[in-house]
Amino acid sequence: MKIIILGAGQVGRTAAAKLSREEANEVTVVDTDEEVLRELQDRLDVRTIAGNACSPAVLESAGGAEADMIVALTNSDEVNMVACQVAWNVFRTPKKIARIRNADYLKRGRLFGEGAAFAIDVCISPETLVVDYVERLIRYPGAVQVVDFANGRARLVGVRAAKGSPLVGNALRTLREHMPKTDVRVAAIFRRGRSIIPDGDTVVEPDDEVFFVAATPDIQAMMRELRRNEAPLKRVLIAGAGNIGLRLAQALEEKNQVKLIERDPRRARRAAALLRSTIVLTGDAADEELLIEENIDSMDVFCALTNTEEANILSSLLAKKLGAAKVMALINRQAYADMMENDRIDVAISPQTITIGSLLEKVRRGDVVRVHSLRRGTAEAIEAIVHGDPRVSQVVGRTIEQVPLPPGASIGAVVRGEEVLMAHHDICLEEGDHVILFITDSRHVEAVEKLFQAPPSFL
């Protein structure tokens, strides 16, 4: 697939790195900053073009006439919108994806799509994706990652196992004794940074990062096996009233006690006018006196969501030191996230890792309808739909144990209609099944995609 990425910011660079590693893709990156492009070309197998992303001549130089997809990820919504329209009008580019941050644009349904003002097939809103991600973590105390499949009927949850919890120190096969009426599937375990393919004899150790798949109503029961019974996170303190902080406060304030700290007085006043019950404070979230005054030691969770990752790290460390039960920080650079997560910060939130999953859904071959990038891009969870019949499909009519999965890939669950079936070895896959797969090594994604490809007559 020939893909043109417009914009070499953090999300654009992450997308280029992810897509260029897959042999089937030819990636070209367009940006106005030649130095950034030179650095990108030194690290990745990509073509680079310096210039204005809206320019027909620049798009033509980037291979617009042959491109299968344009992915507009510049920092300007307007540039992304115009670039997609130019790509369609001039080159008839088949698929056009744009990052749109302004919620006002997204509310206007007639702006995007076929026959609309702008020829954009898919809009990606990083802020919305991050807010949904953080909100799920707050709803499931103790989780380090929670992702949806099959329209929310099933979820994949990552939990750090706590010493003294029922399953820690026991083999996975004992789960059936602990939860005789609940069916879950442990998809993978990460121990000291290395992945373990679990089986019934695998013993869960303290601090293991356990990823499991379950029907949504069964998640809490499994979490109680891996963590002590944790109270709901009710009191939330958010640092930063930007797009993400403000939207998170709006999403939480109906069911939670929310406070919001914003340094900029004008932005704080705007937030106060838009929010109903959230207490909005003007000040610095890294001000020790302010945090103590606002009873940081009684907060269930502190979320640092400002536009500056250094400020997020410092305020989170301070909040943790002063007694906040759980801290989350928005951190763009992976090196910072790896260094801080677990030991000092409970959850490092990576906007580009969260965003890339939505992008990959549109790039994957076969009928892949959901992609989630996990553990900062080192693993993936995907939802693929089974098509075809036993004559043409490598999976239809086969039991799960007969599916020729590559190393490090496993099937966690099968969603058949409204029913969520855990992936036992004797389940036979049928046309129309939604299969949830966990891939510990993203290099094997292409092999998994090929398994779920079927002739065009079946799609």
N, C-alpha and C positions, 0 to 999 in steps of 0.2 A: 504494500500500500504506500502510495506517495503522499506524504503529509507535510503541509507547510504550517509551521508554528509562528505566529506573529507575537513578538514580545519575548525578551530574554530576561524577564524579572525572575523572582524566586519560583513562581508557579510554572512559568515557561521553561526555565532550566530543568526543573524536576520532570516536566512532561517530556522534554527532549531526551533526558537521560534514560527515562523509563522506556520510551518508544524506540529509541535508536538501538537498544540492546536486543530487540527482537528482530531476527533475520529478515522477516517478511516486510519490514518497513524501511522506506527511504525518507529521511527527515531533513527538512531545510528550515532554518531559523532566521527570521527577519527581525532586525532591531536597528535603532538609530545609533547605538553605542558600539563603535567598532572595537574598542578595547574589550568589552564584555564578550563580543562575538569571537575575538581571537582566543580568549581564554577558554571559551566553550569549545571551539574547534580543536584546541590542544587536548582536551579531555575526552571528547566524544566523537563518534563516527557520524558527524552531521555536516551538511553544507550550510554556509552562512551567507546572508546577503545584508549589507548595510543600506538602510533607507527607510522611507516613510511607508508604513504598512498599508496606507490607503491608496498609494500610488499604483495605477495600473501597470506602469513600466517596471516598478520594483516587483510587483507580484508576477509579472511575466518573466523577469530575470530569475525569480525563485522557482519557476516551473509551474506557474498557475495554469497554463493550458493543459498540462498532463496531471495535475493534482487530483487525488481522490478526495482529499479533505483539507479544509482550512480550519485551523484552531486559533482563534483570535484571543490572546491572553495579555494584551498590553494593559497598562494602568489606566487607560482612558476607555470608558464605556462607549463614548461617541466614536472613537477611532475603531474600536472593535465592530461596532454596528455598521459603519460606513465600509470598512474593509470587506466584510461579508457580502454586503450588497454589491460592491465592485466585483468581487470574485464571481458572483452569480451573473451579473449583467454582462461582464466581459468574457468570462471563461466557462460559464455554466458549471462551476464546481459542484459536484454531486452532494457533498455534505459540508455544512458550515456550522461550526460551534463557536460560541462567543461567551466570554466572561462578562457578565453584567452585574455590577455591584449596587447600582442605584435601585432601591426597592420601588421607586415610583415608576421606572420603566417596566419592571416586572409585573406590576399591577395592571398595566395596560395590555390586555390580551391581544388586541388587534395590531400591536406593533410588530410582532414577530411571527414568522411562519409563511407558508405558501399563500401568495396573494396578499400578504400584509405589507406594511411600509418597509420592513427590512427582511431580507431573505436569510433568516437565521433559523436553522433546523432545531438547534438545541441551545438553550441558555443555561449557563452554569453560574450560580451565585455562591462564591466561597463563604461569604458571611452567613448565609442561610444554612449551608452544610455544617459549618463549625458550630453554630448555635444548636442545631439538632443533635450534633455529636455530644456537646457538653451537657445538654439537657438530659440525654439518655444516661450519661454517667452519674448525674445527680439523682436520677430516678432509681438507679441500681447502685447503692452504696457498696464500695469494695471492688467494683469492676474497674479495669483499666481500659477496656474497649468493649463497646456494644454496637453491633451492626445488624440491620434488618434484612430479611429475605422474604420473598413471597408476600409482598405487601404487608409485612409485619406479623405474619402468622408464625414465622420461625425467626430465631435470632442466634447469632454467634456471639458469645460473651467470653472475654478474657479476664481471668481473675488471678491475683497473686495469692497462692495458698498460704494460710496463716497457721503457725504452730499451735497445736491444741485443738484444731478443728477436726470434725469426725473423720474425714477422709485422709488427712495427713498421717503418714506412717502406715497406711493400709494400701493393699493392692486395689486396682480399679474394679476387679471382679466383685469386690464387696459392696459396690454401689447397689446392686440388686437387693442385697439384704437390708441396706439402709433405707432405700426408696423403692419398695416393692411395687408401688402403683404408679411410679413416674419413670418414663423412659427418656434418657439423655445419651448423648454420644460425645465422648472426649475426642476431639479431632487432633490435637497436638499439645505437647508440653515443651516449654522452653526452660532449660535448666542451665543457669550460669551462661546465658547467651547462646547455648547450643540447642538445636531442636531434637526432640525424642519422639519417635513414632510410637504411640502408646498401644499396649495390648492388655489383656486381662491381668497379667502378672506384674505390670508396671506399678511400682510403689510411689505414691505422691510424697514429695519432700517439702519441707518448709521453704517458702520463697519461690517455688516453682510457679511459672506463669502458665496457667492451664486454660486452654481454649476449648469450649464445649458448645455443642449445638443442641437446642431444645425448642420445643413449642413454647411460644411466649408465656403461657400461663405457668409453665414448669420451671422457669428460670430461677425464681426465688428459692425454691426447694433445693436446687443444685448449688446455689451460692452458699446456702447454709452448711453444706457439706465441706466447703473450702474455706469459709470464713466464719468467725464468730457471728452470732445473730446481731447484725448492725442496725441501729435505729435509723429511720428515714432522715435524710439531710433536709432539715427545715430552714435553718438560718444560713443565709447566703450573703457574703460580702463580695461585690464585684468592683474591680479597679478598672476604670476606663469607660467613658460614655460614648465611645465611637460606635460604628455600625454594629459590631459584634456585641459589645457590652450592653448597649441600649436594647437590642433585640432579645438578648438573653434575659434581661430584666423584665421585658414585656412578657416573655414566655413563662417566666417563673412566678411573677408577683401574685398571681391568683391563688396559688397553693403554697407559696413559701413566704417567709419573712425576708425581704430583700433590702439591702442597703447598697448604694452605688456611690463610689468616690470618683470625682473628676477634677483634674487640676485646672482646666480652662473654665473660667466663670461663665463665659457665654455658652459653651457646650453644656455645662451643668444646668443652666437655666432652661435650655431647650429640652434636656432630658426630664427635668422636673415637670415641664408643661405636658410632655407626652406620656408620662407614667402615672398610674393611678395611685397605687399604695406604696410604691418603693420610696424609701427615704433617700434623697439625693444630697450628698455633701460635697462642698467645694474644698479641695485640698490635695495633698500629695499622699498616695497610698504607701509610700515608703517613709512616711513620717511616723516615727514610733509613738509619739505622744497622741497623735490622732487615732492610731489603731487601738491603743490602750483605752482611750476615751470612748471609743465605739465598741468596747468589749470584744476585742478580737478573740480572746480566750474562750468565749462562749459560741463562737461561730462554728457551724458544722463544715462549711467549705468556704475557701477564699479563692476567687477566680481572678487572676491578673490578665486582663485582656486589652491592655493599651497597645498603641502602635509601635512601642519601643521594647524589644525583647529584653534588653539589659535591665530596663525598669521593671519588667515583669518578673525577671529572675530575682532581683534584689527585694522587691516587695513581697514575693512569695516566701523567700528565705526568712525575711523578718516576721511575716505572719506566722510561719511555722514555729519560729523561735518563741513567739509571744503566746502560743497556745492554740492556734487554729487547728481543728481536728484533721482537715484535709486541705491541701493546696493544689491548685492547677495553674499552669502558666502557659501563655501563648508564646511558643518559641519556634522561630523559623529555621535557624541553623541546626542541622542534625548533630553536629559536634557538641553544641551546647546542650541539646536535648539528651543525648546519650550520657553526658557527664552529670547532669542534674537529676534525671528521673530516678525514682525509687529511693536513693539514699537521702535526698534533700527535698525533692519536689515529687509529690505523689503521681501527678499526671502531667506530662509535657505535651501540649496540644500543637500539632503541626498542621497549619492550614493547607500547605501544598500537598501533604500526604492525604488529607481528607478529600481535597478537591480532585486529585488525580484519579481516584476511584470512579468518580462520575464521568471523567473523560475516557477512561479505559473501557467503560461499558459501550461506548460508541465506536471503539476501534476494534474490539475483539471480534474474531471470526466465529462462525457457528452462531447459534442463537443464544448468546450470552446476554442476559438481561440485567444483571447486577454484578458489580465488581467492587470489592473493598480492599484497599491497600492496608496491610497490617504491619505492625512492628516497624514503622517508618520505612515501609517499602520492601522489606526483606521477605515478606510472605504475602499471599493473597487469598481471599475467599471469594468464590464466584458462584453465581447461580446460572445454570445453563438449562435450557429446555430440550428435552429429548424429541427428535423427529425421525421419521422414516419407519422402516420395517426391518426384520432380521436379514433381508437380502442385501440391503444397502447400508445399514447402520452397524457400527461397531459396538453399540450398547443396547439397542432395543432387543428384548427377548433374552438378555443375559442377566444372570444374577450379579449382585455387586461384587462378589469374589471373583467372577469371571471377567470383569471389566479390566482391560490391560492398562492400568494407570501407570504413569512414570514414577520414578523414585520420589518420595516426599509428598506425594499427592494422595489424598484420601477423601472418600465420600462421607459426609457427616449426616445428611438427611435427605429424604425424598419427599417433596410436597406433591400430593396427588389430589387434585381438587381442593377441598377444604381440609383434608387430612394430612397431618405431618407424621411421617414414618421415619423413625430412626434407622440408620443404615446398618442393618444386620446383614450378614453375609448371604442369606438365602432370599433376600428381596429381589424380585425380577423387575427390571426396568421396562416401562411401557411408554408408548407414544404419548406425548403431552406432559410427562412427568417433569417437574422442576427439581433439578438435582443440585444440592449445595455441596461444594467441594472446597477443601482446604489444601493449599499448596505452600509447603514450607520453603521451597526454593523457587522464586519467581522465574528462574530460567526455564522451568519446565511448563510454563503456562501454554506455550505454543502447542506442545504435544497434547495437552488436555483439550485445547480448542479443537484440534483435528478429530478427536474422538467424537465430538458432538456435532460435527459437520454432516449434513445430509444433502442429497441432490436438490437443486433448486425447486423441483416439482413438489417437494415436501414442505417448502417454506412459504 
